Amino acid sequence: MSQYSDYLDEIETRKEQGLSPKPIDDGALVKEIIEQIKDADHPHRADSLHYLIYNTLPGTTSAAGEKAQFLKAIIVGDVVVEEITPTFAFELLSHMKGGPSVEVLLDVALGEDQDTAVQAGEVLKTQVFLYEADTERLKKAYNAGNKVAAEILESYSNAEFFTKLPDLDEEIKVVTYIAAEGDISTDLLSPGNQAHSRSDRELHGKCMISEAAQKEIEALKIQHPDKRVMLIAEKGTMGVGSSRMSGVNNVALWTGKQASPYVPFVNFAPVVAGTNGISPIFLTTVGVTGGIGVDLKNWIKKVDEDGNPILNNDGNPILEQRYSVETGTVLTINTKEKKLYSADGSEELVDMAGSFTPQKMEFMKAGGSYAIVFGKKLQTFACETLGVELKSAFAPSKEISHEDQGLTAVEKIFNANARGSTPGKTLHAGSDARVKVNIVGSQDTTGLMTSQELEAMAATVLSPSVDGAYQSGCHTASVWDLKAQANTPRLMAFMHKFGLITARDPKGVYHSMTDVIHKVLNDITVDDWAIIIGGDSHTRMSKGVAFGADSGTVALALATGEATMPIPESVKVTFKGEMAPHMDFRDVVHATQAQMLAQHGDNVFQGRIIEVHIGTLLADQAFTFTDWTAEMKAKASICISNDDTLIESLEIAKSRIQIMIDKGMDNEVQMLKGLIDIADKRIAEIRSGEKPALRPDDNAEYFAEVVVDLDQIVEPMIADPDVNNADVSKRYTHDTIRPISYYGAEKKVDLGFVGSCMVHKGDIKIVAQMLRNLEEEYGKVEFKAPLVVAAPTYNIVDELKEEGDWAILQKYSGFEFDDLFPKQNARTEYENILYLERPGCNLCMGNQEKAAKGDTVLATSTRLFQGRVVADSATKKGESLLGSTPVVVLSAILGRTPTMEEYKVAVEGIDLTKFAPPMEVPGTSRSVHF
């Protein structure tokens, strides 16, 4: 049976689902389609022409390779196709972005036929995705006196690929659509349980918000054909939780503009807005697609005569509306004045200077950030080759430098890794910076999109400047279903070939790992001055500074070894007092959020770096804090460690990297071995005093400072989604922190979950020790609610087995994962037993396993968003409450939240994760678990 016949069968199947033919990335299929086009009498010739022209993916796909060669044959006259003239063939090549298409254009431009060479040269002048092999060909031809090559280089030196693009419209008319009230999680735009379809853009687009919402958006577009739909989070922040490129893709699919008439379902330039702006990492993703993010500020706090906020009965500020953005409201964005106006432009509503920085406007003009990144490199190359002065066509990077002002930790890291900034100039917060990226991580539910982005930008190999890069398998670890079986091996093969260390060996040499991505990245980050980019919002390391990013930014970092962003402001977090022996460090994390809000009123962490002076807490435990900062809406977090603590953390990282090497996970360039060498060098620098552990300068300037009083933490705390708050904007935020006494031991718990990235080895040991304690006290342990335990890494499981803790867990488990026979289907019902699940994200991800609808879940997880861990039932809202490991375990055993007395008895004698302010009690906070 032919590939084309299979494709026709797939088309019929998709038609039944209301879907168009799937875009083609398979070269073998395109080859067959081309043969059918050549046969003038073939019954499928017309359809084949359509599929080749309008439904073949560009970039470095094998399909693009076949298409490019066929178009070349038409251009040089080897093949005649009435419907595709040489002129049209050039147009099609101009939309294929790079890779095979650029190779073909260079073949023709540097060929002997001057007419076609000139035409190819004109097309090449519009292209920016050129790599070293391409630019070397141009350089060689220019040096040999090739006239067309000289003209192309001259055009590049003037950046005509950018300057000749049309400017932004001065006025953009928008019509509003309120997606929801309150914070909008990216799960609403791209649900985690639909992660398997993210690389199929049309199919995945059907999961955005709801079918009803999609119909309403379509109706608005019909009613307002000359306007763009602006998606809004009313009384909240748009895009909290993750960068989620698939969420931006979906918004663009329904409300944006088509990128190319010859590439289906790839749209760009969405307009998104929120009363409280856009979540920082999501806003970055909006910029990748050339979109516009709007901070509406349409609701403000009502104040008294003295300027103090007026509070309601719940103690929350009363909000009053400045202007309405009710669905269907027509507004005007003026890109020149950088303001939002009423429909007729008579009333100014809000300043939009932050939405239209020179850099963001360049992204909008170019149709996305990639073209700007590659365009800058291309212009520089051309000027160097021609020997002319570089007169950049792009907005100069903003460089802010304050004389006699010290540097925060993030300012130090950015200055150390800066590329292309003014030599000798110190950059402070607010500066635009192009920086070297040391570590890059890709995860499995966004990885296929990252591979698509790499293909689209014609990248074929990992940048040699990247120290370490890893592709995980953790987000689909729970269930080895047909979707995972289809997607995961394909992803791992692509990333392995590209040059990453992969969790699954395409050749099957080593055992497949499902370790949580940010845990692995935390181990392979072996320099406290490193910059890390990861395809997950919880890419927050306890060494260096890490940024969660969309799949496209990850692809860019993999391909170029660089990232571009403003240097964020910082909030300094220090500690005082003494931590009570019965408290867990997770309670310190909760207290930081609660005390910050009490001290400042507003969330000063949002969009900024949290510089936490953790001092003597080792990397695994400190990671609990940095991981949580994603939910604080922070841009990132940096841990300030003592020298000895950092050395010990680096030694632990070395041992774990060595385990990966011993398992056979290193690649041909010995990337993992190189990381151990970097760690050894860093340890030597610290020990010699040549370069101590990263610390900010004493005279650094901060946006704000928070002092956490450990003496105030007297009982365990829970982050509550507050699902029934009368103010919908207060639901599903991480701002409601409550002591367990609030619940009066009456809060029913339907399921407990200890797992995801927020736990380390010590947490699983706590579970084991609590079981021993309770068994000794009562003779046996009975669970009144299910308890799901998922260690974040296989190393932890192996060590627990060696140390005897796994045995007590096995004793009480009714289910234990088996990699030889992994689960084929997601669990839908739970018994009141202990489940020992495969290392990975499990319930936290919400794409495979979920609690029963309407359940109240108490978890160590990071996610309390609506529908993530647990969906609503017809009669009850699902609740995902977040707490420490001992609170979760005890609540599952009791079937309810415990009293303070019950809690103290249960944790008696257990070595919880301790912490003490580093300047007061140095060294005593190191956990015995390590």
N, C-alpha and C positions, 0 to 999 in steps of 0.2 A: 504494500500500500504506500502511496506517495506521501511526502510531507504536505503537499498541497491538499490532498484529500483529508488528511488529519486536520488541517487548518479549517477546511470547510465544515467538518464535523464540530470543531470547537466553536465556530461562528454560530452554528445552529443552536448549540447549547447556551451560548451567551445571549443569543436573541431571546430565548425563553426567560432569561433573567433580566431582560430589558437593557442589555449591554451591546455595545458596538463590537466589531471585530477587534481582538486584542492587538495592540501595536507589535510589530514583528522585530525580534532581535536576533533571529536565527539565520545565519548565512546560507545554510543548506536550503532552507525554504525560499529565500530570495533568489538563489541560483535557479531553482525550479520555476519560480515566477518569471524570471528573465527569459528562460527558454520558451515559456508559453507566450511571452510578448513577441519574441522573434518569429514565432509561427503565426503568420497572418490569418490562418484559418482556424486557429485553436478556439474552441468554444468558451474558454475562460480568459481569453486575451484581454477583453475590456476590464474585467474585474482585476486581472493581474496588473494592468497598468495603474489602476486606482490604488491597489495595495502598495505598489512600488513607490508611487509618487507621494501618497498621502498617509501611509500607514507603516512606514519603515523607520525604525528608531535611528537617530544620528549618532555621532561620536565614534567610539572605538568598538561598537558592537560588531560581531561578525557579519551581521546583516548590512551595516553601513559600509563595510569593506567591499562586499559584493556589489552594492548599489553604486559606490564610487567608481569602481573599475568599469562597470557597464556604462556609466555616464561619460567616462573618459573615452571609451570605444566609440560612443556617438560623436563626441567632440572632434576626435581625430579622423572620423570618417570610416572607421572599420565596420560600424553598424549603422544602419539607417532605420530610425523609428519615426514614422510620420508625426506621431503625437508629441514626441520629445525632440525638438530641434536642438542644435548645438547651443543656441542662446538660452533655451529653457534648461538645458542640462547644466549650464553654468549657474543659472539661478538656483537650481536644486542643490548644487554643490555648496553654494553660498549659505544655505540653511543647515548644513550638516555639521557645523561647529568646529571640526578639527579631526585629527587622526588621519584615517584613510582619505578623507576629502581634501585635506591640506596637502597630503602626499601627492594626490592626483593633480591638484592645481599647480603644485611646484613642478611636477613632471611636464605639464603643458607649458607653463610660464617660462621654463628654462629649456624648452625644446626648440627645434629648428624652424617650425612654422610660425612666422612672426605675427600673422593675424590672430591666430588662436593664443599665442603667447601673450600678446597685449591684452586680450580679453581675460585670460586667466590672471594676469597681473592686476587688472582692475578689480576682480573678485577678491584676490588675496589682500588687497589694500583694506578690505572691510573685515578681515578675519583677525582674531586676537589669540586664539588657542593654538599657539605654536610652541613646540618644545625644542629641546637642544638639537635634536636630529634635523628638524626643519630649519631652524635658524642657521645651523652650520652649512646646510645646502645653499641658503641664500648668501651667506658670507663668502663661501667658496666661489659661487658664480659671480658675485660682485668683484671679487679680487681678480677674477679671470676676465673682467671687462664686459660682463653681460649687462646690456642696457636696461632690460626689463627688471632685473634684480636691483639695479641702482634706483630705478623709479619706485619700486616697492619699498626699498629701505628709506628713501627720501620721504615717502608718504608716512611710513612708520615713525620716522624721526619727528614729524609734525603731528603725530597721533591723529591722523585724519580719520581713522576708524572710529574715533570718538567725536572729534570736533565737527564732523559732517553729519552727525546724528541730529535729528530735530530736537529743539529745545523743549522743555516742559511747557505744557499749556499754562498760561498765566492764571486762568480760572478753571477749577475742576468742580463741576456740580456733582453733589452726592445726595443720595436719598438714604435715610437711616433705617437700619433693621436691628432691633434689640434682641440679641441672641438669648439673653437671660439677665436676671438681676443678681447682683453680688459678683464675687470673683468668678470668672469663667476659667475652669481648668481646661487644659488642652485635650483632656479626655472627652470633653463635649464636642470638640472639633474633629478629633481622631481617636475614637475609643480604643483603649488598650486591647480589648478582646477581639478587635478587628485588625490587629497588627499584622497578621499573616498576609493581608491583601494590600499593604501599603505601596508595594512596587507596581501594582495594577491600579493606576490612578483613577480611572473611570469607576471601577468597582469600589475602590476605597471611598471615593467621593460620596457614595450613597449612604455612608454611615455618619456623615456630618450632622450634628444636632438631632434632627428627626426628619422624616419624610414630609411631615406637615410644614416644617420650617423651610425645607427646600422648595416646596410649592409656593410658599409665601414670598421667598426671595425671587423666584422666577416670575411671579405675578408683579412684583415691584419693578423688575427689569422690563417687562412688557409695558407697564404703565409709564415708566420713565426711561425710554430707550436712549436718551441723550445723557443719562447720569450713571454714576458708579454707585453701587450699593456699599454702604459703610456699615460693617458689622460691629455691634456695640455691646460692651459689658456695662449695663446700667448700675450705678451705685457700687461699682467694683473695679477690679483690675482684669484686663484681658490677658489670657494665656498663661495663667499661673501653673506651676508644677513642672513644666519641661519646655524644651525648645520646640520639639515636635514639628519637624519639617513637614510631615504628612498633614498636620493641622493647617499649616499655612498653604500647602498645596491644595487642600480641600477648599479653604476659603477662596483661594485664587480661582479654583475650578468653577465655583458657583458665582463669584462676583468679580473676578479679574479679567484680564485681557489675554487673548491667545498669543503665545510667543511667536509661533510660526504657522502659516497655513498648511505647511507640509509635515507638521509634527502634532499628532492628536493628543489632547488632554494635558498638555503642558501649558499652563497659564501663569501669568505673573502679575505684579502690581496690585495686590489686594489693598483695601483700605480698612484698617481695623482701629477700634477706639475703645476707651474705657473712661469712666468717670475718674478713676484713679490711675489712668494711664495704662501702659502695657508692661507686663512682666519683662525684666531686663533680657533674659535669655531668649524669650519669645520675640522680643523686639529685634534682636540680632537676626533672627530667622526671617522676619518680615523684610529686613534690609537686604538679605541675600536675594530675595525675589524682586527687589526694586519697589517694594510696597511702601505705604504711608501708615505710620502709627500716630494716633492722635490722643493726647492727654486732654480730655474734655473739660475737666474741672467744672462740670455743670451742677454739681451738688457741693455746697460748702457748709462748714460748721456754723451754726447760729451762735453768736456771742453776745455777752451782756455789755453794759456800758463801759466796763473796764477791759473789754477785749477777751474775757475768759469764756471758754465754751460753755454753753448751757446744756446740762445733762438731762436725759429722760429718767424714768423710774428705774431703769436697769443700769444706770450709771454710764450710759453711752451718749456721746454728743448728738444733739439734735441737728439733722441736716436740713437745709432749705435749698430749693431749686433756683438756680440762677437763670437757666433757660432750658427749654424742653428739647429732648431728642427722641420723642415718641416715634415709634415705627411709622415710616412714611413721611417724616419731616425732610424737607428739601433744604440743604445748606450749601454754602459756597466756600471752597478752599481757594485762597489766593496765594499762589506759590511765590509770587514776587514780593508781596508784603508779608508773607508767612503768617497769615492770620486766618481764622475761621469766622465766616460771616453768616448772617441770615440769608435766606434764599435770594433776596433782591440786592444783597450787599450793603444795605443801609445800616445794619447793626453789627458791630464787632462783638464776637462772642468769646473768643479765647486766642491768646497768642500761640503761634505754632512754630516759633523759632527753633525749638528742639527737634521738631519733625523735619525741618528743612535746613539742616546744616549743609555746608558746601559738599561734604562727603556723601551724605544721604541723597542729595540732589543729583550727584553724579551717578549713584546706583540707579536712581529712577530713570535718568536719561539713557543709561546704557542697558537697562532692562535687568539689572541685577549686579551684585558685587563682584562676581567672578570676572566679568569682562573688564572691570576696572583694575583688579589685581593683575591680571595677565597683560592688560594694556600698558600699565606702568612699566612692567618688565620689558615689554616689546619695544616701547619708545626708548628706554635706556639702552637696550641692545643695539638698536638702529643708530643712535647717536654715537655710541662707542665705535661701531663698525665704520661709520662714515667719517669719524674723527671730527664731529661737530659738537658744539656746546649743547648740552641738554637744556631746553627751555620747556619745562614740564607743562603739558596741557591740562594738568589736573590741579585741583585745589590744593594749595600747600597744606601740609599737615600742621595742625595747630600745635604750637610748642609753647607751653606755659612754664616759666621758670621764675622762682621767687628767690631773690638774693638773700643769703644768710638764713634760709629756711631749710631745716633738715628733711630727711626722707622717711616716709612710712615704709613698712616692709614691702608692700606691693610696688611702691615707687622705686625702691631699690632693685627689685626683680625686673621690672620693666626697663629700667635704665641699663641693667647688665645685659639684657637680651635684645636691646633695641637695634633695629636695622634701618639705615637710611635717614636717621635724624641728624641734625646739625652737629658736627664733631665737637666734643668738649662741652656741649650744652646739657645741663641737668634738667630733666623733665619732671614736672610735678603733676598732680591730679588734674584732669581735664585736658591734658595733652593727647593728641592723636599719636598712636604708636604702632609701628610695624615691628613685630617681635619674632624672634626665633622660637619655635615650638619644640620642646624636648621630648615629650611623651604624647602619644595619640592613642585613643581607644575607640573602638567601634563595637556596638552591641548588635545582637542578632535580630531584633525587630526593626531596627533602622538600617542595619547593614546592607540590605539589598538596595535600599535607596541610595546609600553612600556609594555602592558599586555602580549604580546607574549614573550618579553624579560624576564619578570618576570617568566613566565611559563618555559622558556628555562633554566633559572638558578635555577629552582625549588623553588622559593620563594613563600610563601603563606600568609605572614602577614607583615604589616608595622613594620619597626624597631622601638622599643620603645624609642630610643634616639632621634627620630625626633619630634620636638615641634609641627609642623603644616604641613599638607599635603593637597593639594586641586586638584581636577579634574574639569577642566572647560568645558563649552559647547559653548564657544564664537566663535570658528573658523567656526562652522557650524550653527551659529545663524540666518543667513539671510533667509535661505530657509529650511523649514521642508519637504524636498523631500524624496523620497523612500530610497535613500542612507543614509540620516541622520536617518530616522526612523529605518533602519535596524542596523546601527552601534552604534548610541548614547546610546540607552537603554542598549545594551549588554555591552558597555564600562563602563557605570555608575554602573551597577550591579557588575561587576568585581572589580572596584576600591572601591566601598562601602564595599564590603566583605573584601577587602584587608586592609581597615582601613582608607581610605581617606575621607575627607569632599567632597561631590560631588555636582555639580551644579544641577543635576537632582536626585531626590529621587527615587530609584528603586521601593519603595512602594507607591509612589505618595502622600505622606503626605504633603510635602510643594511644593509651586509653583516652577516650573523649572526656573532656573536662567541662563542667558547667558552672565553674566558680564565678561568683558575682563580679561583674566587670570592674567596678570601682574598687573592690577589694584587691583585685589583681593589679590594677593601676597604682594603688597605694603601695603595693610591694615593689613594683618595678620603677617607682619614682625614687631615685637614689641621690637626689640633690635637692637641698632646701631652697636653691635658687632657680629651680626648674619651672617652666610653664607647661601646663598639661591641658590638652583639649580632648574632650570625650563626648561621644554621642549619647549622653544620658545626663539628665539634669542633676543627678547626684554625683557627678564627677567633681568631687570635693576632696582633695587630698590633705593629709596631715603633714605633708612635706611639700614645699613649693606652693604655687598658686594654680588652681585648676578651675577650668570653666566648662560647664555643661554647654553643649552646642548642638545645633541641628546637623542633620546628615550631610548637608552641603558644606558647612564650615569644616566638618571633620574631613571630608574629601579634599578640600582645599589645603588643610594642614598636612594631610598625607602626601599630596602631590607636590606641595611647595615647601613644606617644613616651616611655614610662617602663618601668622594670624595678624589681623589688623583690628584695633579697637582703641577707644579712649582709655586712658589710665583712670580707673575708678577712684572715687573718694573712699576713705576708710573710716570705720568706727572702731575705736579701741575698747576692748573688753578685758577688764582685769577683775580679780577676785579678792575678797577679804573674808575674815572669819574662819570658822572651822566646820568641816563637814561631819555631821552626825554619823556614828558608825553603822547605823541601820539604813542609811540612805545609799542610793546607787547613783552613779555619775549621770545616768539618764535624767535624774531629777534635777541635776545641775543645769542640764540642757534646757529643760522646761522652765526652770527658774530664770534663766537668762532671758528668755522671751518675755516672761511675765514681768520681771523687774525692769527690763528695758521699756516696756509699754508704760509701766507705772512712773518711771523716771522722766520719760519724754512725751508721753501722750500719743504720739504718732510712731509708726514703725520706721525708725531711723536706719534700720538695716537695709530697707528696700533699695535695690540697685547699687549697693555699695559693698565694699570689702569688709568683712568682719575680721579684724586683727585680734585674735584671742591669745592672751598670754597664758598658755597652758603649762609651760615650763617643764614639769617633771612627769607629765603623763605620756606614756609610750604611744607609738604611732597607731596601733590598733584601737586603743581606747580613745585617743584624741580624735580619731576618725568619726566616732559617734557624734562629736560636736560638729565637725565640719560637714558631715553628711546632712545633718539637720538644717544647716544654714540655707539649703535650697528651699525649705518650707518657710524660712524667715523672709523669703523673697530677696535674699542677698545675691549680689553678683558672684561672690566667691568668699572663701575664708582662708586665712593664713594662720597657722599655729606657730607661736614663738616658743621655741624649746630651749632648754638648757643644753650646753655642750654635751655633757655625759649622756643625757637622755637621747639626744639626736644620734649620737654614736651607737647607742644600744639599739635604737630603732633601725638604723642602717644595717647593723649586723643581722638583725632579724630579717630584714628585706633580702640581704645577701643569701641567707640560708634558704629562703623560700624560692628565690630565683635559681639557686643550685638544684633544688628539688625539681623545678621545671626542666632544667638541663638534664638531670638524671633520668627523667621520664622520656627524654628524647624530643623535647619541644623546641630546642634551638633550631635556627635556620642556617642556610648556607653561609651567610655573612657573620654568623655567631653573634647575633644581636644580644642574646641573654648574657653571654660571656662578657660582652662589651659593657653591659650595665654593671656587672660585678666589678669590673675595672674602674668604672666611674665612681662607684661606692667606695672602693678602697682609696682612691685619690681624695675623695671628700673627707673620709675619716682621717687620713693623714694630715690634711689641711687643718682640721679642727684640733687634732692632738698637738700639732706643732705650734698652734696659735697663729699660723699664717692667715687663716680665714676662719674665724669662729662661726658658730651657728648664727644664722640670720637674725638680726635684731634691728628695730627701727632706731633712728636717731632720737636723742633726747629732745631735740627741738623740732621734731616732726609736727605737722599740723593735721588735726583730725576734724571730720565733720561733726562728730560727737564722741563722747566717752560714756561708757556704761560700767559701773562697778557692781558686781554681783556679790551680794552679802550671803555667804554660805550659812551664817547663823540663822537666817530666816527660813532655811529649808528644813522644816521639822517633820514633814510627812511626805510620802510619795505623791506625785502629781500626775495628772492625766490631761492630755490634750484632747478636748472634746469637740466634735464637729457641731454641737449645739443645733441639732437638726430642726428643732421646733422654735428657734428664736423668732420672735414676731418680726424682727428686721431681717429680711432675707439676705441682706448684704453681710450679715454677721455669721451666717451659716457656712460650714465647711472651710472656715479659715483656721489657721493655727494660732489664733490669738486668745482663744478661750482655754486657759490653763486652770485646772481645779484640783484641790487636794482631795485625797480619797475620802476624807471625812464628809465631804460635800454630799456623797451618795448615800451616807448612812447605812452602809452594808446592805442596801436594798436594790442596787442596780443589777438587774439580771444580765448575765453574760452567756451568750449562746455558743461562743467559740473563742478560743485563745490561740494566738499565733506568735511564736518566737522564731524570728527569722529575718531574712533579707539583709541588706547591707548594714543595718543599724546594730547588729550584734557581732560579737567576736567570740573567740574560744572561751573566754571567761564566762560569757552568758550561758553557753551550753553546759559548762561545768556547774553553774548555779542551778540549772534545771535538775541535773543529776543529784546534786547535794540536797536540794529541797525534797526530792523523792526519798532519799535516804533518811532525812530528818523526820519526815511525816510517817514513813514506814516504821521507824523506830518508836515514834510517839504513839501510833495507832495500830500497828501491826500490819497494815496494808494501806494502799492509797487507792481511792476511788475517784474517778473523774465524773463530775456532774455536768461537764461540758467538754466537747472535744478540744484537744490541745495539739496543734500542728507545729512541729519543730523542723526547721530547715536550716542547717548549717550553711554559712555563706561559701565555704570552700571545702574541697576534699581533704586538704591538709589537716583541717580541724577535726574532721571525722577520723582520719588515720591516727592523729595524736590522742584523741579521746579513747580510741580502742586500745592504744598502747598503755594509757594511764588508768584504764579500768572504769572510766565513766560511761563508756558506750554500753557496757553490760547492763547497768541499772536502767538505762533508757530502753534497751531492748526488752528487758523484763516487763515493762509496763506498756510496751507498744503493741498495738493491734495491726500495725502496718509498718514495714520497713522497706525503703526503696531497694530495688535490685537492678543494677545497670544491665545485667544480662537479659532481663525481661522488664523493660521500662513500661510504665503505664501508657496504654494506647488511647485512653479516654479520660477526660477531666472528671474529677469527682464532683458529684452533685449532692450527695447526702453524706453526713458524718455521724459516726457513733461516738459515744462518750468514752473515747480511748485516746491514747497518745499515738500520733502519726509521725514517723520519722521519714521525712521527705528528702528527695534528692537535693544536694546543694544547688542553690540558685535563688531566684527571686520569689518564686511561688506565689502566694496570695497577694503580695505587695504589688505585683505587676498587673494582676487582674485580667490578663489576656487568655489564661488557660484555666487555672483553678480560681474558684470564688467560694465565698461562704453562701449559705442558703439565703435567698431573698428575704429581706426584712430582719435579718439577724442583727444582734448587737455583738460586734467583734471587739475584743480587746487585744491589741497587737503591739509588738515592738517595732512595727513597720514605720514607714515615713508617710504613708498615704492615708488621709482621712477624707479625700474628695468623694463627692457623691458618685456612687456606682462603681468606684474603683475596686475596692476589696469586697464590697457587698452592695448589691443592688436593692432598690426598694421593692417591697411586695405590694399587693393591692391594698393591704390594710395597715402596713407599718413601714416607716422609713428605715432603711438599713443604716446602721451606725458603725463607724470605724473609729474607736477610741484608742489612743496611743499612750503606752506607759512603759515602765521598766520591766525587765525580764521577771523578777520575783513577783511583781504585782500581777503580771499576765498569768504566770503559772498558778499562783494561788487562786486567782479568780476562776480559772478553768476547773480547778479541783473543787472549789466551793460552788461554782455555778453562779457566782455573784461577786461584786466587789467586796474586799475584806474590810474588817474593822482594823484600826491601828494596832490593837492588841494582837489580833490574829496574824497580822503581817509581821510584827516583831518576833513572835514565837517562831514563825516559819523561816525567818532568815537568821535566827540565832546561830552564831558560830560560822556563818558563811562569809567568805572573803569577797565582798562586793567590790565593784570597780571603784576604788577610792580616788580622792583628789584633794590636794591642798594647794593653796596659793604658793607658787614657787619661791618667792622671796622669804616666806615665813618658815616653811618646813621643807627645805630642799631634800629631794631624794626619797622621802618616805612614802610617796604616793605610787611607787611602782607596784604593779599587781604581781602577786606570787604566781599567777598563771603563766607568766613568761619569764 
